Each structure stands twice: as C-alpha cells, then as structure tokens.
Amino acid sequence: MKPGMRRKIPSITLTVESAMSPRRINTVQDAVETLLDHWPIDDGEEYLTAVHVCLDAIHGRIAPEAVRDAMVKAAEEAGVSVLQ
C-alpha cells in the first residue's frame, strides 16, 4: 500500500445504499474504497473527478483536504447523503 493512502482528510460521513451502515471517511484510503467498492454510479463526471483527486492525493500532488471536497461533489451527483 502506498503511504499516501493513509493520509488524513477532514472527516466526512456518507450514507451509501450498498454499505450496511454510514461510511465515515477519514483517510484517502477510506475515500478510494468507498468510491470503488460502494459507490452507486461509476460514470458520473464528479465521480471520475473524485477518483482522480484521490490518485493525486496519494502521489502527493495535491493536499488531502481536496479529497473531502471532491467526495461531497460526487455525493451530490450520485444522490448520496452527506451527514454533517
């Protein structure tokens, strides 16, 4: 596993229907797992942007905080509830 996967992000909790319970995302790895394993769509523009943002954060090209923002936009696009 790349060290960038463990980078912390500002926490976000999402209610994804395919997950058994709300998913709390605290790291880039959590975001990647949620997007790849539990996301309801895989062809939305914001979804694809979120995947690319995660890759950039893993490789240190952008701040991990950008992952949270990308996840919120992807959630809005996919109809996934964001719990504050």
ABEGO torsion letter per residue (X at the ends): XBAAAABBBBBBBBBBAABABBBBBABAAAAAAAAAAABABAABAAAAAAAAAAAAAAAGABBAAAAAAAAAAAAAAAGBBBBX
